[in-house]
Amino acid sequence: MNLKFIFVLSLLLISFPINAQDGWFWQNPLPQGHNLYDVDFIDENNGWAVGVYNTILKTTDSGEHWTVKSNIYSGTLSRIAFVDSNNGLIVGSGGLILRTTDGGNVWNSQISGTTSSLNDLDFINQNIAYAVGGLTLIKSTDGGENWTSVPTGTTRSLSGVSFSDENNGTIVGNYGIIRRTTNGGIDWLAQTSGTTSDLYDVNFIDSSRGIAVGYYNIILTTSDAGTSWTSRNFAGYDYLLEIIYLDQNNVRVMGFNQYDDIGIFMKSTNGGMYWTRNPIYGVETRGFSFSDFNTGTAVGPDGGIIKTTNGGANWFSLSNGSRNSMLGISFTDDSIGSVVGSAGTILRTTNAGITWTIQNSGTNAYLQGVHFVNHNFGVAVGSSSTILRTSDGGTNWTQLPNGAGWQFTGVYFLDENVGIAIGGNGYICKTTDGGYTWEQKLYIWGHLFNDIDFADQLNGIVVGGYITNILQTTDAGENWATYDIAGQTNLYSISYIDTYNATALGYQSGNGFIIVRTNNGGIN
């Protein structure tokens, strides 16, 4: 049975709040793989991280281990802040606000009074907190239990808020907007930023000195409460997202560069007048927290968590596993299986996925399909005409010749000699010599083939979309019959249970994701 279908379905299921008791749990990456947007450490050991799909993580050992906290509330969690070891707030999409008073053991949803996505949060003291997002600024005077809307007079979307005390605060947002209050948000005065770039965050260390950052490497500083702002910009296209003051001189900024696929760490030792820019490879960092001058933690996409113990000069990963896209899977029994993906990724498990070993594929190709006949013999296919074969369970992979330039996206071998491969641009091929040569058996111009599975040595199904949905063979791939599902349907994955029963997963225009099934060998 081809378990790719089960793998794809599991990816869909774990996109929602999960824990081990629910039946689904993360295997790669660990501790989890949802995008993370913010992190907050209340001391050297205790920290929290938040992200998409309601993700809340907690550590009590400086990030060495993280616990995924269950959370029934829907949406993306954007910012987290603790004012002390017990009292914390989280804000997110749709006006979501979560509050804890017991150190995060229990999080309760609070009525925010808005449906705007909240992007930033400033928890000033145990009573007063502000949150911003969209056209909304809201304020709490009872530790986040109740919230009221605060008019700002702006029609620009807001992204950042910072109060140095109960009276003096600044908000920033799109098109370089900056507004200032000196009476606890009752009145707001527009300030001149000198830029039309979007500003994402602002932070004041006292009532006079502050910094704002944004897109296009925008860094603005003020020493007169924003009466004037001075540009400290770098050339480039960095998204600068968050600012931390370690003291009045030492300032840190975190962001990312999507063009170079890197994180960005900025450091100033003179209050923001001059900066050094350090790229962070491997994670497009989104949020960060420092517990002292040397120890910092940052988070990013796909569950990425990194840490520095030397002030940001070097960063190392606190999360395990590969974060490349996973596209194909093959298990030969309950315990032994392989997964392939982008950048030539091949992972192997021999203990039902408890641990995964990275194997050397010898390529950077986009591997899209893999199939093992037994524990030792397997074939993987992908972009750049890549066909890989192993006879020792993936310890060694050999690239096979492909003079015809076949661009295979899926593969299934009936034994170590006979195999069927599909091409995303409309062809089905067969080999009888273990993958060294291939003969085209079917071609449908403009069609997309997505997956292949066989029930036995003769009966197989290929699924796809655009021209037809299901193709079936009863003679080991020599001939293929087509079956259509009504409507605009694209089937992504197929799995046989036995010769008569098979299930496919796909998408149908007007109905969304669908599951189709046959119990008579594909007749219906």
C-alpha positions as CSV (number, residue, x, y, z in Angstrom):
1,M,0.0,0.0,0.0
2,N,1.3,3.5,-0.9
3,L,1.2,5.5,2.4
4,K,1.8,8.8,0.7
5,F,-2.0,9.5,1.0
6,I,-1.8,8.9,4.8
7,F,1.2,11.2,5.0
8,V,-0.6,14.0,3.1
9,L,-3.7,13.6,5.3
10,S,-1.6,13.8,8.4
11,L,-0.1,17.0,7.3
12,L,-3.6,18.4,7.0
13,L,-4.6,17.2,10.4
14,I,-1.6,18.6,12.2
15,S,-2.4,22.0,10.9
16,F,-4.9,22.3,13.8
17,P,-4.3,22.3,17.6
18,I,-3.0,18.8,18.5
19,N,-1.5,16.9,21.3
20,A,-0.6,13.2,21.7
21,Q,-3.9,12.3,23.3
22,D,-5.7,13.4,20.1
23,G,-4.0,10.7,18.1
24,W,-1.7,12.9,16.0
25,F,1.7,14.2,17.1
26,W,4.7,15.8,15.5
27,Q,7.6,13.7,14.3
28,N,9.5,16.2,12.1
29,P,10.5,18.9,12.9
30,L,10.5,18.9,16.6
31,P,9.1,20.2,18.9
32,Q,6.7,21.2,16.1
33,G,6.6,22.7,12.6
34,H,4.1,25.6,12.6
35,N,5.4,29.1,11.9
36,L,6.4,31.0,15.0
37,Y,6.1,34.8,15.3
38,D,7.2,35.8,18.7
39,V,9.0,34.6,21.8
40,D,9.3,36.1,25.3
41,F,11.7,35.0,28.2
42,I,10.8,36.2,31.6
43,D,14.2,35.0,33.0
44,E,17.1,32.9,31.8
45,N,15.1,29.6,32.0
46,N,11.4,30.3,31.4
47,G,10.2,31.3,28.0
48,W,7.2,31.2,25.7
49,A,6.8,31.2,21.9
50,V,3.6,31.7,19.8
51,G,2.6,31.3,16.2
52,V,0.1,30.1,13.6
53,Y,-2.7,27.5,14.3
54,N,-2.9,28.6,17.9
55,T,0.6,27.4,18.7
56,I,1.9,28.1,22.2
57,L,5.2,26.6,23.4
58,K,6.8,26.7,26.8
59,T,10.3,26.1,28.0
60,T,11.6,25.9,31.6
61,D,15.3,25.0,30.7
62,S,16.5,27.9,28.6
63,G,15.0,26.4,25.4
64,E,16.6,23.0,25.5
65,H,13.1,21.4,25.6
66,W,9.8,22.9,24.7
67,T,6.3,21.8,25.6
68,V,3.4,22.3,23.1
69,K,0.6,23.7,25.1
70,S,-2.9,22.8,24.0
71,N,-5.1,25.7,23.1
72,I,-8.7,25.7,21.9
73,Y,-8.7,29.2,20.4
74,S,-8.4,29.6,16.7
75,G,-6.2,31.9,14.7
76,T,-2.7,33.2,14.5
77,L,-0.9,34.3,17.6
78,S,1.3,37.3,16.8
79,R,2.7,38.7,20.1
80,I,3.3,37.5,23.6
81,A,4.3,39.5,26.7
82,F,4.7,38.7,30.4
83,V,4.8,41.6,32.9
84,D,6.0,39.1,35.6
85,S,6.2,35.4,36.1
86,N,2.5,34.9,36.4
87,N,0.7,37.6,34.3
88,G,1.0,37.3,30.5
89,L,-1.0,38.3,27.4
90,I,-1.1,37.0,23.8
91,V,-2.7,38.9,20.9
92,G,-3.5,37.6,17.4
93,S,-5.8,37.4,14.4
94,G,-9.4,38.4,14.6
95,G,-8.9,40.5,17.7
96,L,-7.9,37.4,19.7
97,I,-6.5,38.1,23.2
98,L,-5.5,35.4,25.6
99,R,-4.6,36.1,29.2
100,T,-2.9,34.1,31.9
101,T,-2.5,34.8,35.7
102,D,-0.9,31.5,36.6
103,G,2.3,31.5,34.6
104,G,0.7,30.1,31.5
105,N,-0.9,27.0,32.8
106,V,-4.3,28.3,31.8
107,W,-5.0,30.8,29.1
108,N,-8.4,32.5,28.9
109,S,-9.9,34.4,26.0
110,Q,-10.8,38.0,26.7
111,I,-13.3,40.2,24.8
112,S,-11.2,42.7,22.8
113,G,-14.1,44.5,21.2
114,T,-12.4,44.3,17.8
115,T,-12.1,41.8,14.9
116,S,-8.9,43.5,13.6
117,S,-5.8,41.3,13.7
118,L,-3.7,42.5,16.5
119,N,0.0,42.8,15.6
120,D,1.7,44.2,18.7
121,L,1.4,44.4,22.4
122,D,2.9,46.5,25.2
123,F,2.3,45.2,28.8
124,I,3.4,48.3,30.8
125,N,2.7,47.1,34.3
126,Q,0.3,44.7,36.1
127,N,-2.7,46.9,35.2
128,I,-2.1,48.7,31.9
129,A,-1.6,47.2,28.5
130,Y,-2.0,48.3,24.9
131,A,-2.5,46.3,21.7
132,V,-2.6,47.5,18.1
133,G,-3.5,46.2,14.7
134,G,-5.3,47.4,11.6
135,L,-7.0,50.7,12.4
136,T,-7.4,49.6,16.0
137,L,-5.7,50.6,19.3
138,I,-7.1,49.1,22.4
139,K,-6.3,49.6,26.1
140,S,-6.7,47.6,29.3
141,T,-6.4,49.1,32.8
142,D,-7.0,45.8,34.7
143,G,-4.2,43.6,33.5
144,G,-5.9,42.6,30.2
145,E,-9.2,41.4,31.5
146,N,-11.2,44.2,29.9
147,W,-10.4,46.3,26.9
148,T,-11.6,49.6,25.4
149,S,-11.0,51.2,22.1
150,V,-8.7,54.2,21.9
151,P,-9.2,56.7,19.1
152,T,-6.0,57.7,17.4
153,G,-7.2,59.9,14.5
154,T,-5.4,57.9,11.9
155,T,-6.7,56.0,8.9
156,R,-3.4,54.0,8.5
157,S,-2.9,50.5,9.6
158,L,-1.0,50.2,12.9
159,S,1.8,47.7,13.6
160,G,3.7,48.8,16.7
161,V,3.1,50.4,20.1
162,S,5.4,51.4,22.9
163,F,4.8,53.1,26.2
164,S,7.7,54.2,28.4
165,D,5.2,54.9,31.3
166,E,1.5,55.3,31.9
167,N,1.4,58.6,30.0
168,N,4.0,58.6,27.2
169,G,3.4,56.4,24.3
170,T,4.0,56.1,20.5
171,I,2.3,54.1,17.8
172,V,3.6,53.4,14.3
173,G,2.2,51.8,11.1
174,N,1.9,51.9,7.3
175,Y,3.3,54.7,5.2
176,G,5.7,55.8,7.9
177,I,2.9,57.0,10.3
178,I,4.0,57.9,13.8
179,R,1.7,59.3,16.5
180,R,2.5,60.3,20.1
181,T,0.5,60.7,23.3
182,T,1.6,62.3,26.6
183,N,-1.7,61.7,28.5
184,G,-2.2,58.0,28.4
185,G,-3.8,57.8,25.0
186,I,-6.4,60.5,25.4
187,D,-4.9,62.7,22.7
188,W,-2.5,61.8,19.9
189,L,-0.2,64.1,17.9
190,A,1.0,63.2,14.4
191,Q,4.8,63.2,14.0
192,T,7.0,63.4,10.9
193,S,8.9,60.2,10.3
194,G,10.6,61.3,7.1
195,T,9.7,58.0,5.3
196,T,6.7,56.5,3.5
197,S,7.9,52.9,4.2
198,D,5.8,50.8,6.5
199,L,7.0,50.8,10.1
200,Y,6.6,47.6,12.0
201,D,7.8,48.3,15.5
202,V,8.7,51.1,17.9
203,N,10.4,51.0,21.3
204,F,11.2,53.7,23.8
205,I,13.6,53.2,26.7
206,D,12.4,56.4,28.4
207,S,10.1,59.3,27.7
208,S,12.5,60.9,25.2
209,R,14.6,58.2,23.5
210,G,13.2,55.7,21.1
211,I,13.6,53.8,17.9
212,A,11.3,52.7,15.1
213,V,12.0,50.1,12.4
214,G,10.4,48.9,9.2
215,Y,10.7,47.8,5.6
216,Y,13.6,48.7,3.3
217,N,16.0,48.6,6.3
218,I,14.3,51.6,7.9
219,I,15.8,52.6,11.3
220,L,14.7,55.8,12.9
221,T,15.9,57.3,16.2
222,T,14.7,60.1,18.3
223,S,16.1,61.8,21.5
224,D,13.3,64.3,21.9
225,A,10.2,62.2,22.2
226,G,9.7,62.1,18.5
227,T,9.6,65.8,17.8
228,S,12.3,64.9,15.3
229,W,13.3,61.5,13.9
230,T,16.7,60.8,12.4
231,S,17.2,58.1,9.7
232,R,19.9,55.5,10.4
233,N,18.9,53.4,7.4
234,F,20.8,50.7,5.6
235,A,20.6,50.0,1.9
236,G,18.6,46.9,1.1
237,Y,15.3,45.1,1.4
238,D,15.3,43.8,5.0
239,Y,12.0,43.5,6.9
240,L,13.0,44.9,10.4
241,L,10.3,43.7,12.8
242,E,11.2,44.0,16.4
243,I,13.3,46.2,18.7
244,I,14.8,45.4,22.2
245,Y,16.6,47.8,24.5
246,L,19.1,46.0,26.7
247,D,20.1,49.3,28.2
248,Q,20.2,52.9,27.0
249,N,23.2,52.2,24.7
250,N,22.7,48.6,23.7
251,V,19.9,48.0,21.2
252,R,19.0,44.9,19.2
253,V,16.7,44.6,16.2
254,M,15.5,41.4,14.5
255,G,14.0,40.8,11.1
256,F,14.4,38.9,7.9
257,N,15.3,39.2,4.2
258,Q,12.9,37.1,2.0
259,Y,15.0,37.5,-1.1
260,D,18.0,35.9,0.5
261,D,16.0,33.6,2.7
262,I,17.9,34.7,5.8
263,G,17.3,36.2,9.3
264,I,18.6,39.6,10.1
265,F,20.1,40.6,13.5
266,M,21.0,44.3,14.0
267,K,23.2,45.5,16.9
268,S,23.9,49.0,18.2
269,T,26.1,49.9,21.2
270,N,25.5,53.6,21.1
271,G,21.8,54.0,21.4
272,G,21.0,53.4,17.8
273,M,23.3,55.9,16.1
274,Y,25.4,53.2,14.4
275,W,24.5,49.6,13.6
276,T,26.1,46.3,12.5
277,R,24.1,43.9,10.4
278,N,24.5,40.1,10.9
279,P,22.8,37.6,8.6
280,I,21.4,34.5,10.2
281,Y,21.3,31.6,7.8
282,G,18.7,28.9,8.0
283,V,15.8,30.8,9.6
284,E,13.9,33.8,8.4
285,T,13.6,35.2,12.0
286,R,10.4,36.9,13.0
287,G,10.6,37.5,16.8
288,F,13.2,37.4,19.5
289,S,13.9,37.9,23.2
290,F,17.1,38.5,25.3
291,S,17.3,37.4,28.9
292,D,20.7,39.2,29.3
293,F,23.4,40.8,27.2
294,N,24.6,37.4,25.8
295,T,21.6,35.1,25.9
296,G,18.9,35.5,23.3
297,T,16.3,33.3,21.5
298,A,14.7,33.9,18.1
299,V,11.9,32.1,16.3
300,G,10.7,31.9,12.7
301,P,8.9,29.8,10.0
302,D,8.4,26.0,10.2
303,G,8.9,26.0,14.0
304,G,12.4,27.3,13.8
305,I,14.0,28.2,17.2
306,I,17.5,29.5,17.5
307,K,19.7,30.7,20.4
308,T,22.8,32.8,21.0
309,T,25.0,32.8,24.1
310,N,27.5,35.4,22.8
311,G,25.3,38.4,22.1
312,G,24.2,37.4,18.6
313,A,27.6,36.7,17.1
314,N,26.6,33.1,16.6
315,W,23.3,31.3,16.6
316,F,22.5,27.6,17.0
317,S,19.3,25.6,16.6
318,L,17.1,24.6,19.5
319,S,14.8,22.6,17.3
320,N,15.5,19.4,15.5
321,G,14.8,17.9,12.1
322,S,14.6,19.1,8.5
323,R,12.5,22.1,7.5
324,N,12.6,21.4,3.8
325,S,9.3,20.7,2.0
326,M,8.4,17.0,2.3
327,L,6.8,15.7,-0.9
328,G,6.9,11.9,-1.0
329,I,6.8,9.0,1.4
330,S,7.2,5.2,1.4
331,F,7.0,2.7,4.2
332,T,7.7,-1.0,3.8
333,D,6.2,-1.9,7.2
334,D,5.0,-0.2,10.4
335,S,8.5,0.8,11.4
336,I,10.7,1.4,8.3
337,G,10.1,4.2,5.9
338,S,11.7,7.1,3.9
339,V,10.6,10.6,3.1
340,V,11.9,12.8,0.3
341,G,11.6,16.5,-0.4
342,S,13.2,19.7,-1.6
343,A,16.9,20.4,-1.8
344,G,17.6,16.7,-2.2
345,T,16.2,15.8,1.2
346,I,15.9,12.2,2.1
347,L,15.0,11.1,5.7
348,R,14.9,7.5,6.9
349,T,13.3,6.0,10.0
350,T,13.5,2.5,11.4
351,N,11.4,3.1,14.5
352,A,8.0,4.3,13.1
353,G,9.2,7.9,12.9
354,I,10.3,8.3,16.5
355,T,13.7,9.4,15.0
356,W,14.6,10.3,11.5
357,T,18.1,10.1,9.9
358,I,19.2,12.5,7.2
359,Q,20.6,10.5,4.2
360,N,23.0,11.9,1.6
361,S,21.2,11.9,-1.7
362,G,24.0,13.5,-3.6
363,T,21.7,16.0,-5.2
364,N,19.9,19.3,-4.6
365,A,17.0,18.3,-6.8
366,Y,13.4,18.7,-5.8
367,L,12.6,15.1,-4.9
368,Q,8.9,14.5,-5.4
369,G,8.4,10.7,-5.3
370,V,9.9,7.7,-3.6
371,H,9.0,4.0,-3.4
372,F,10.7,1.0,-1.7
373,V,9.9,-2.5,-2.8
374,N,11.5,-3.9,0.4
375,H,13.7,-2.6,3.2
376,N,16.7,-2.3,0.9
377,F,15.6,-1.5,-2.6
378,G,14.1,1.9,-3.4
379,V,13.9,4.6,-6.1
380,A,13.4,8.3,-5.8
381,V,12.5,10.8,-8.6
382,G,12.4,14.5,-8.9
383,S,13.3,17.7,-10.8
384,S,16.3,18.1,-13.2
385,S,15.6,14.6,-14.6
386,T,16.7,13.0,-11.3
387,I,16.3,9.3,-10.8
388,L,18.0,7.9,-7.7
389,R,18.3,4.2,-6.7
390,T,19.4,2.5,-3.5
391,S,20.0,-1.2,-2.7
392,D,21.0,-0.8,1.0
393,G,18.1,1.1,2.5
394,G,19.4,4.5,1.5
395,T,22.8,4.3,3.0
396,N,24.0,4.9,-0.5
397,W,22.1,6.5,-3.4
398,T,23.1,6.2,-7.0
399,Q,21.9,8.6,-9.7
400,L,20.8,6.7,-12.8
401,P,21.3,7.9,-16.3
402,N,18.3,9.7,-17.9
403,G,19.3,10.6,-21.4
404,A,15.7,11.0,-22.5
405,G,15.3,13.7,-19.9
406,W,12.2,12.3,-18.2
407,Q,10.9,14.7,-15.5
408,F,9.2,12.2,-13.1
409,T,7.1,13.4,-10.2
410,G,6.0,10.0,-8.8
411,V,7.2,6.3,-8.9
412,Y,6.1,2.8,-8.0
413,F,8.2,-0.4,-8.4
414,L,6.5,-3.8,-8.6
415,D,9.8,-5.5,-7.9
416,E,13.4,-4.6,-8.2
417,N,13.2,-4.5,-12.0
418,V,9.7,-3.4,-13.0
419,G,8.6,0.1,-12.2
420,I,6.1,2.7,-13.3
421,A,6.8,6.4,-13.1
422,I,4.6,9.4,-13.8
423,G,5.5,12.8,-15.2
424,G,3.8,16.0,-14.0
425,N,3.4,17.1,-17.6
426,G,1.3,14.2,-18.8
427,Y,3.2,10.9,-19.3
428,I,3.4,7.5,-17.8
429,C,6.5,5.4,-18.3
430,K,7.6,1.9,-17.5
431,T,11.0,0.3,-16.8
432,T,11.9,-3.4,-16.8
433,D,15.6,-3.0,-15.9
434,G,15.5,-1.4,-12.5
435,G,15.2,2.2,-13.7
436,Y,18.0,2.4,-16.2
437,T,15.8,2.8,-19.3
438,W,12.1,3.8,-19.6
439,E,9.4,3.3,-22.2
440,Q,6.5,5.7,-22.5
441,K,3.2,4.0,-22.1
442,L,0.8,6.9,-22.2
443,Y,0.9,10.6,-22.9
444,I,-1.9,13.2,-22.3
445,W,-0.9,16.6,-23.4
446,G,-1.6,19.3,-20.8
447,H,-2.5,16.9,-18.1
448,L,-1.1,16.8,-14.5
449,F,-0.3,13.5,-12.9
450,N,0.1,13.7,-9.1
451,D,0.3,10.2,-7.5
452,I,0.5,6.5,-8.2
453,D,-0.2,3.4,-6.3
454,F,-0.6,-0.4,-7.0
455,A,-2.7,-2.9,-5.2
456,D,-0.7,-5.9,-6.5
457,Q,1.5,-6.8,-9.5
458,L,-1.1,-5.9,-12.0
459,N,-3.6,-3.4,-10.7
460,G,-2.7,0.2,-10.3
461,I,-4.1,3.7,-10.3
462,V,-2.7,7.1,-11.2
463,V,-4.5,10.3,-10.1
464,G,-4.3,13.9,-11.3
465,G,-6.3,16.7,-12.9
466,Y,-7.1,19.1,-15.8
467,I,-7.9,16.5,-18.5
468,T,-9.0,13.4,-16.5
469,N,-8.9,12.4,-12.8
470,I,-8.2,8.7,-12.5
471,L,-6.3,6.3,-14.8
472,Q,-6.3,2.6,-14.0
473,T,-4.2,-0.4,-15.3
474,T,-4.9,-4.1,-14.9
475,D,-1.8,-5.3,-16.7
476,A,1.1,-3.8,-14.8
477,G,1.1,-0.5,-16.6
478,E,1.0,-1.6,-20.2
479,N,-2.4,-0.1,-20.8
480,W,-4.5,2.6,-19.0
481,A,-8.2,3.3,-18.9
482,T,-9.5,6.8,-17.8
483,Y,-12.3,7.6,-15.3
484,D,-13.6,11.1,-14.7
485,I,-15.2,12.7,-11.6
486,A,-17.8,15.4,-12.4
487,G,-16.7,19.0,-11.9
488,Q,-13.3,20.6,-12.0
489,T,-11.4,18.2,-9.8
490,N,-7.7,17.7,-9.2
491,L,-6.8,14.6,-7.2
492,Y,-3.5,14.8,-5.3
493,S,-3.0,11.4,-3.7
494,I,-4.2,7.8,-4.0
495,S,-3.9,4.8,-1.6
496,Y,-5.0,1.2,-2.1
497,I,-6.2,-0.8,0.8
498,D,-6.7,-3.9,-1.3
499,T,-7.6,-4.7,-4.9
500,Y,-11.2,-3.5,-4.5
501,N,-10.8,-0.6,-2.1
502,A,-8.9,2.6,-2.8
503,T,-9.2,6.2,-1.5
504,A,-8.1,9.5,-3.1
505,L,-7.7,13.0,-1.8
506,G,-8.2,16.1,-3.9
507,Y,-9.8,19.4,-4.5
508,Q,-13.0,20.2,-6.4
509,S,-14.0,23.7,-7.6
510,G,-17.0,24.8,-5.5
511,N,-16.7,22.1,-2.9
512,G,-13.1,22.5,-1.6
513,F,-11.1,19.5,-0.4
514,I,-12.8,16.2,-1.2
515,I,-12.2,12.5,-0.5
516,V,-13.3,9.9,-3.2
517,R,-13.5,6.2,-2.7
518,T,-14.1,3.0,-4.6
519,N,-15.0,-0.4,-3.2
520,N,-15.3,-2.2,-6.5
521,G,-11.8,-1.9,-8.0
522,G,-12.4,1.4,-9.6
523,I,-15.6,0.7,-11.6
524,N,-17.3,3.5,-9.6
